[in-house]
């Protein structure tokens, strides 16, 4: 495994000391500002002419140095942003843009303007003619950024398109034909799979047909594809897409919500599973989301052959029982999924986001439907699949931004060959860290959070409470109702309404209750007088399995030198502790006082536990990575043999 040291050394020449005004990166920033000042005297038409000139320079493949292209390209974006958006780039934003232009990850803290930073490398990469794909974590953010930056690109004569999941093929093809294309990361991957499926389904010519057509001067029919090629990708919240989502492959399945014609199979499997006993008939490993029938369980489910469906089985009967058990003992309503209008919608455990267009495979989705007694849909048949690791390695150039790359530098380099560059804050942080509070059980913790929120709210300071699950949000909402606290509750759907609610979370007296990543990417502005009241206060109601997710939530406060504070709460009932450190759970319960609170600091123990779980997640991703390498090797050999 290569170490980080070589790549770190390689970048030291470009990024020696970010705050040193004599360093090469700072000198480049100064040159960008000087050139932008020159462009300020030009007309809009002249700015576009300069952009066309740079495009011609790159298309001719001349020996232009980065200084010959990067400086004027960034300066053009700088001036275009000033004219169309009324903003001027900070030095640190230009530094981040330079990091991206070197195909690295720019670690920028939340609120530092990553949306505007993306326009710098996007414009630069687009000039090469291969197209630049700007990817976000969801469709709402992609459309928002597209609409915000379109005037800037239009001024420079750079075409820009937006991917919509429900768009027609012609519309998607037009979006991909643009110089820059915005869209959610997964939609790019699904369109790649659609292209591959179309190419594979192309009618094969009979032996000699292509030769005969050539003699007659006829052309073979060409299968239409959406994407051009994979030149450059700029990924916002790159850790979420490349790490958190890495173990969930992109699977293209037959569309449409159809009712299952074998619904009775799943219903009978659920009834059979209800009669089984844990530890005797089946074993459970909650940490690995694993359920397996024991020998006794295998024998028990086959005892009554009349209970086994005579038809409609697509896999062994025991597989249906194990999926029914998983749906019952491992997956929880309002935590792993929600029920909306008799439909099962999945919840992303890392973000609390609800996905309306995803289903679980191998009959697990149908097992949940049987458990919740809603109409059972047909299993979707996969047409094509690709891991996110394989897909993103298709790009010639890959870079991205996030506020939480630290700690994963080795993985980013090992899997994707992209280094991490830390970008300093534009202004010093004014964030206050309050001591972690620990409790014997969830009830005591919830009561303490509610009382704290009431106290802070009465002083006029806005509060944002982040929860791990939608279910927890609902329980806290009940506590708030009982105490007469007025609040906004978010449901996990990423849309304009949610973003507007999050944007108002910094107003005086506002209380916002949401899953951790609700409104991610939305800027929270402090209202009048809030600065004097301490700024936005963030409550971390439960530690996540990844420290990065906690840091994303904490980063919602004290943005751009605003004041702010945060406090973390834990209990012995928290999932992280019960699943991965039951001994710690017992210790917490023993140390609690009569009120259920513990007068000890367990922050280091929680941090060590999170790092342990992160290590396990990394090992799973590495295993998937190794499988991808093996698969690519096999496919390459088959192609060469053919």
KADAVEN-V207297 format. One record per backbone hydrogen bond with DSSP energy under -0.5 kcal/mol. CO is the residue of the C=O (numbers start at 1). NH is the residue of the N-H. E is the energy in kcal/mol with one decimal. If there is no record, write none. Layout:
BEGIN
<<CO,NH,E> <CO,NH,E>>
END
This chain:
BEGIN
<<4,8,-2.4> <5,9,-2.9> <6,10,-2.2> <7,11,-1.5> <8,12,-0.8> <9,12,-0.8> <9,13,-0.6> <11,14,-0.6> <11,15,-3.2> <14,25,-0.7> <17,20,-2.6> <19,21,-0.7> <20,23,-1.8> <23,27,-2.2> <24,28,-2.2> <25,29,-2.1> <26,30,-2.2> <27,31,-2.0> <28,32,-2.3> <29,33,-2.3> <30,34,-2.2> <31,35,-2.6> <32,36,-2.6> <33,37,-1.9> <34,38,-1.5> <35,39,-2.3> <36,40,-1.1> <38,41,-1.4> <39,42,-1.8> <43,47,-2.1> <44,48,-2.0> <45,49,-2.0> <46,50,-2.1> <47,51,-1.9> <48,52,-2.5> <49,53,-2.1> <50,54,-2.1> <51,55,-2.1> <52,56,-2.3> <53,57,-2.2> <54,58,-2.2> <55,59,-2.3> <56,60,-1.7> <57,62,-1.3> <58,61,-1.1> <62,64,-0.6> <65,68,-0.9> <65,69,-0.9> <66,69,-0.7> <66,70,-3.4> <66,71,-0.6> <67,71,-0.5> <69,73,-2.4> <70,74,-2.9> <71,75,-2.2> <72,76,-2.3> <73,77,-1.9> <74,78,-2.5> <75,79,-2.4> <76,80,-2.5> <77,81,-2.7> <78,82,-1.8> <79,83,-2.1> <80,84,-2.6> <81,85,-2.1> <81,86,-0.9> <81,87,-1.2> <90,94,-1.8> <91,95,-2.4> <92,96,-2.2> <93,97,-2.2> <94,98,-2.1> <95,99,-2.1> <96,100,-2.2> <97,101,-2.2> <98,102,-1.1> <99,102,-0.6> <99,104,-1.2> <100,103,-2.2> <104,106,-0.6> <104,400,-1.4> <105,107,-0.7> <105,421,-3.5> <106,108,-1.0> <106,402,-1.6> <107,423,-2.3> <109,112,-1.4> <113,117,-1.6> <114,118,-2.1> <115,119,-0.6> <116,119,-0.8> <116,120,-0.5> <117,120,-1.6> <117,121,-0.8> <118,122,-2.0> <119,123,-1.9> <120,124,-1.9> <121,125,-3.4> <122,126,-2.0> <123,127,-1.1> <124,127,-0.7> <125,128,-1.4> <126,129,-1.6> <131,232,-1.1> <132,134,-0.6> <132,181,-2.6> <133,135,-0.6> <133,234,-3.1> <134,183,-1.8> <135,236,-3.2> <136,185,-2.7> <138,142,-1.6> <139,143,-2.4> <140,144,-2.4> <141,145,-2.7> <142,146,-2.2> <143,147,-2.4> <144,148,-2.2> <145,149,-2.4> <146,150,-1.4> <149,153,-2.1> <150,154,-2.8> <151,155,-2.0> <152,156,-1.2> <153,157,-0.5> <153,158,-2.7> <154,157,-1.1> <157,159,-0.6> <159,180,-1.8> <161,182,-2.9> <164,167,-1.9> <168,172,-2.2> <169,173,-2.8> <170,174,-2.0> <171,175,-1.9> <172,176,-2.4> <173,177,-1.4> <174,178,-0.6> <175,178,-0.9> <179,132,-2.1> <180,161,-2.5> <181,134,-2.9> <182,163,-2.8> <183,136,-1.6> <184,187,-0.9> <184,188,-1.2> <185,189,-1.4> <186,190,-2.6> <187,191,-2.2> <188,192,-1.7> <189,193,-2.0> <190,194,-2.4> <191,195,-2.2> <192,196,-2.4> <193,197,-2.7> <194,198,-2.2> <195,199,-2.4> <196,200,-2.3> <197,201,-1.8> <199,202,-0.8> <206,209,-2.5> <206,210,-0.5> <208,212,-2.3> <209,213,-2.7> <210,214,-1.9> <211,215,-2.0> <212,216,-1.8> <213,218,-2.8> <214,217,-1.0> <229,231,-0.9> <230,396,-1.7> <231,397,-2.3> <232,133,-2.6> <233,235,-0.5> <233,399,-2.1> <234,135,-2.9> <234,236,-0.6> <235,238,-0.6> <235,401,-2.2> <237,240,-0.9> <237,241,-1.4> <238,242,-2.8> <239,243,-1.8> <239,244,-1.9> <240,245,-1.3> <243,246,-1.1> <245,248,-1.6> <247,249,-0.7> <249,251,-0.6> <250,252,-0.5> <250,386,-2.1> <251,253,-0.7> <252,383,-4.0> <252,384,-1.6> <256,258,-0.9> <258,378,-3.2> <260,263,-0.6> <262,265,-1.7> <262,266,-0.7> <263,267,-1.8> <264,268,-2.5> <265,269,-2.0> <266,270,-1.9> <267,271,-2.0> <268,272,-2.4> <269,273,-2.4> <270,274,-1.8> <271,275,-0.6> <272,275,-1.2> <273,276,-1.5> <277,280,-0.7> <277,281,-3.2> <277,282,-1.1> <281,294,-2.3> <282,279,-3.2> <283,292,-2.1> <285,290,-2.4> <286,289,-0.9> <290,285,-3.0> <292,283,-2.5> <294,298,-2.6> <295,299,-2.2> <296,300,-2.2> <297,301,-2.2> <298,302,-0.8> <300,303,-1.1> <300,304,-0.5> <303,305,-1.0> <304,307,-1.7> <305,308,-0.9> <307,309,-0.5> <316,319,-1.0> <316,320,-1.1> <317,321,-1.7> <318,322,-2.4> <319,323,-1.9> <320,324,-2.0> <321,325,-2.3> <322,326,-2.3> <323,327,-2.4> <324,328,-1.5> <325,329,-3.2> <326,330,-1.9> <326,331,-1.4> <330,332,-0.5> <332,335,-1.6> <332,336,-2.9> <332,337,-1.2> <334,470,-0.5> <334,471,-2.7> <336,347,-2.4> <337,334,-3.6> <337,335,-0.6> <338,340,-0.6> <338,345,-2.7> <340,343,-0.8> <343,340,-2.6> <343,345,-0.6> <345,338,-2.6> <346,355,-2.9> <347,349,-0.6> <348,351,-0.6> <348,352,-3.5> <351,517,-1.3> <353,348,-3.3> <354,356,-0.6> <355,346,-0.9> <361,364,-1.9> <363,367,-1.7> <364,368,-1.9> <365,369,-1.9> <366,370,-2.2> <367,371,-2.2> <368,372,-2.6> <369,373,-0.6> <369,374,-2.1> <370,373,-0.5> <375,377,-0.5> <376,260,-2.6> <380,382,-0.6> <381,254,-1.7> <384,252,-3.1> <386,250,-2.8> <387,391,-2.3> <388,392,-2.5> <389,393,-1.2> <391,394,-1.8> <392,395,-1.0> <397,233,-2.1> <399,235,-2.4> <400,106,-2.6> <401,237,-0.9> <401,238,-2.1> <402,108,-2.0> <405,408,-2.2> <408,412,-2.4> <409,413,-2.0> <410,414,-3.0> <411,415,-2.7> <411,416,-0.5> <412,416,-1.6> <412,418,-1.2> <413,417,-1.3> <419,105,-3.0> <420,422,-0.5> <421,107,-2.8> <430,564,-1.1> <432,434,-0.6> <432,566,-1.7> <437,570,-2.3> <438,598,-2.5> <439,572,-1.4> <441,445,-1.7> <442,446,-3.1> <443,447,-2.1> <444,448,-2.0> <445,449,-2.5> <446,450,-2.6> <447,451,-2.2> <448,452,-2.3> <449,453,-2.8> <450,454,-2.2> <451,455,-2.2> <452,456,-2.7> <453,457,-2.8> <454,458,-2.3> <455,459,-0.8> <456,459,-0.6> <456,461,-1.5> <457,460,-1.9> <460,509,-1.7> <462,537,-2.3> <463,512,-2.7> <464,466,-0.6> <464,539,-2.7> <465,514,-2.4> <466,541,-2.1> <467,516,-2.1> <469,473,-1.6> <470,474,-2.0> <471,475,-1.8> <472,476,-2.5> <473,477,-2.2> <474,478,-1.6> <475,479,-1.6> <476,480,-2.4> <477,481,-2.4> <478,482,-2.1> <479,483,-1.5> <480,484,-0.7> <480,485,-2.7> <481,484,-1.0> <484,486,-0.5> <488,513,-3.3> <492,354,-2.3> <492,494,-0.6> <493,495,-0.9> <495,499,-2.2> <496,500,-2.2> <497,501,-2.0> <498,502,-2.6> <499,503,-2.4> <500,504,-1.2> <502,505,-1.8> <503,506,-0.5> <503,525,-0.8> <504,507,-1.8> <506,527,-2.2> <507,510,-2.1> <510,463,-2.7> <511,488,-2.3> <512,465,-3.1> <513,490,-2.3> <514,467,-2.1> <515,518,-2.0> <517,520,-1.8> <519,522,-2.2> <523,525,-0.7> <527,530,-1.5> <527,531,-0.6> <529,533,-0.7> <530,533,-0.7> <530,535,-2.5> <531,534,-1.3> <536,565,-1.9> <537,464,-2.7> <538,540,-0.5> <538,567,-1.9> <539,466,-2.8> <539,541,-0.9> <540,569,-2.6> <546,549,-0.6> <546,550,-1.2> <547,551,-2.5> <548,552,-2.0> <549,553,-1.8> <550,554,-2.7> <551,555,-2.1> <553,556,-1.9> <554,557,-1.7> <559,562,-2.0> <562,430,-0.6> <563,536,-0.7> <563,558,-0.7> <564,432,-2.3> <565,538,-2.6> <566,434,-2.5> <567,540,-2.7> <568,437,-2.3> <570,439,-1.3> <571,574,-1.7> <574,577,-0.5> <574,578,-2.7> <575,579,-2.4> <576,580,-1.2> <577,581,-2.4> <581,584,-0.6> <581,585,-1.7> <582,586,-2.0> <583,587,-2.0> <584,588,-2.4> <585,589,-1.7> <586,590,-1.7> <587,591,-1.5> <588,592,-0.7> <593,596,-1.9> <596,440,-2.7> <597,593,-2.7> <598,438,-0.6> <598,600,-1.3> <600,602,-0.7> <602,606,-2.2> <603,607,-2.2> <604,608,-2.5> <605,609,-2.1> <606,610,-2.6> <607,611,-2.2> <608,612,-1.9> <609,613,-2.2> <610,614,-2.7> <611,615,-1.9> <612,616,-1.7> <613,617,-2.3> <614,618,-2.4> <615,619,-2.2> <616,620,-1.9> <617,621,-2.1> <618,622,-2.6> <619,623,-2.1> <620,624,-2.0> <621,625,-2.4> <622,626,-2.5> <623,627,-2.0> <624,628,-2.3> <625,629,-2.3> <626,630,-2.2> <627,631,-2.6> <628,632,-2.9> <629,633,-2.1> <630,634,-2.4> <631,635,-2.8> <632,636,-2.3> <633,637,-2.2> <634,638,-2.5> <635,639,-2.3> <636,640,-2.3> <637,641,-2.7> <638,642,-2.1>>
END
